C-alpha cells in the first residue's frame, strides 16, 4: 500500500483531446473520489458515496453497451441524445455535480488552512448541490457535513501509508492534492459548459 493519492488515478492523468475527456480514465479517477469519503470516516457520507457509485455505474454501463460511441464523455452524451431514456447523460450530470461539491470543498480547505472541513464542505454544498436537492436529501447532507472529521485527522490519513510506510511530507501532499483538484475542476467546468451549451441538461 501507499498514501491514498498514490493509489488512485489522478484527474491530472485523464487524457483530454479534441474529441473530449477520455471516458474510462475519467471513471477510474472518479472512483478515487468515492474512496476519499472512506477517509472522512463517517457513515453519514454513505449517501454521498452511493450517489457517486450509482452514477459512475450508469456511465460505465453505457460505455460497455456502446464503447465505440462512448470513448469520450462528450461523444457518449451526443450519441445518447436521440434515445428515449438518456440514463448515462443524466447519471454523468449528477456525477459531475457530486464531484464539483467534493472538489470545491477540498479546494476551500486547501485555501484556508485554519478552516475545519465541516465549514468547507457546508459552504461547498450551499454553492453546488443544495439547489438541486429536496428537503429530505438536504437533511441527509446536513448530517454528513456535521460528521466531517477534524481537519488534522483527515490530512493525517491522506498522508499516511496504511501499510505502515512513511507518511507523505505536508508540502508534497499539498502539491499533489492541488494538482489533482485543479485537474478535476478543469474537467467539471469543461463538461458543465458542454451540457449548458448543448442543452444536454434539459428534461431531467
N, C-alpha and C positions, 0 to 999 in steps of 0.2 A: 504493500500500500504506500501511498504518498499523500501529502497535503491535498485537500479537496480539489482546488483549481487545477492541480496537475493530473487529476484522474478523470476529468471530464473534457469534452471538446469545447474549445473556446469559440465564441462567436467571431473572434478575430480571424479564425481559420475557416470560416464558412465562405466558399467562393461566391463572388458576385460578378457576373458577366453581363454583356449586353442583353442576354436573354433573361436575366434576373438572378434571384437568390437561389442557390442550389438547395433543392428540397430535402434530400436525405441528410446532408451536412447540417442544415438548419434544425431538423427534427432531433438529430443527435445532440446538438448543443442545447436545445430546449429541454431535453431530458435532464441535462445537468442542472437546470433551474429547479426542476422537481426535487432533485436530491438536496438542493440547497436548503429547502424547507425542513429536511430532516435535521440539519444542523441547528435550526431555530428551536428544535426540540420540544414542540408543544403539539398535543393532539388537536388543539384549536385550529392548526393550519391544515388539517386533513382535507377540509372542504376546498381549500385553495389548491392543494396538490391534486385532488381528484379531478378538479376542473381542468387543470393543465394537462393531466394524463389523458382525460377523455377527449380533449380537443386535439392533442398530438395523435391519438388513435384514429380520429376521423380523417385527419390529413393523410396519415400513413395508409389507411385503407384505400383512399382514392389513388394514392401513388401505386399501391400494389395492384389495383384493378386496371390502371391505365398508365404504366410507367413512361411510355413514350410521349404521352401528352402532359406529363407532370414533372418533368425534370427540374423545372424551377417553380417557385411559388406562384410567380406571375402566370406562367403557362397553365399551371394547374387550375387557377381561378378562371382564366379566359376560356379554357376548354370545357369547364363545367357549366359555363354560363347558359348554354341552351337547354340544359336539363331541368326537369320538373323540380327535383329536390337538389339543392346545392349544399349538401351536407358538409363537404370539405371546406367550401368557401365560408360558410358560417362558422365552422369549427376553427378555421385559421383566424378569422376575425376576432373571436373570443380569446384564442391563444395569444394573439398579439396584444390584446388588452391586458391579459394577465401578466405577460412578460413586461409590458410597459410599466405596470404597477410595481413589479419587483425591481425593475431597473431604476426607476425614479426614486424609490425608497432607498436603495443602496447608494445611488449617486448622492442623495442628500446626506446620508450617513458619512460618506467619504468627504463631502464638502464641509461638514460641520462635526469635527472630531469630538465635541463635547455633548452632542445631541444623542439622546438614547434612541434605540431602534424603534420603540413604541411610538415615539414622536415622528420619526422619519417615515415609518410605514403608515401612520394615520394621515399625515399630510399628503402622502402619495395617493392613498385611497381616495381622499377628497378630490384630488386633481385628475384621477384616471377612471377608476371603476364605479365609484359611488353613483354617478348619474345614470348608469345602466341597470342598477340593482333595485329590486323591490324591498319592501320593509323587512321581510324575513331574512333575506340574504345580507342586508345591511347589518342586521343584528349579529349574524354569524361572524361577519368580518370585524365588527366592533369588538367581539370577544377575542378574536385572534390577535388584533392589534395590542390589546392589553396583555396578551400572553407572550409577547416578544421577550426573549431573554435579555439580560443586561448586555450592553454593547461589548464590554470587555470579554465576557464569556463567549459570545458569538465569534468575535475576531480571533480569540484563542483557539476555538475549534476549527476555524477556517485555516489557521496557520499550522495546526498540529498534524502530525502523521499518526493515524490510528494504529500503525504497526510499531510505534514507539521510536521511530527515527527522529532526527532533528526537526524542529519547527522552522517554518519559513521566517526569515527576518521581516520585521514590520515594513521596511521600505520596499522590499521585493514583493511582499503581499499586496501592498497598496498599488504598486506599479502594475502587477498582473490583473488585479481586480479592476483598476481604472481602464485598462486596455479592453478587458472582457466587457465591461459595461458600456464603453464608448462604441464598441462594435455592435453590441445589442441595440443600443439607442439608434444607431445609424440604420440598422435593418428595420426596426419598428417604424421609424419616421418614413423611410422609403416605402414600406408596404402600406402605411396609413394613407399616404399621398396617392398611391396606386389605387387603393379601394375608393377613396374620395373622388378622384378624377374619372375613374371608370364606372362609378355608380355601383360598384360591386357590393356595397354595404346596404343596398336598398332591399326592402322586402323581408327583413329579419326583425 
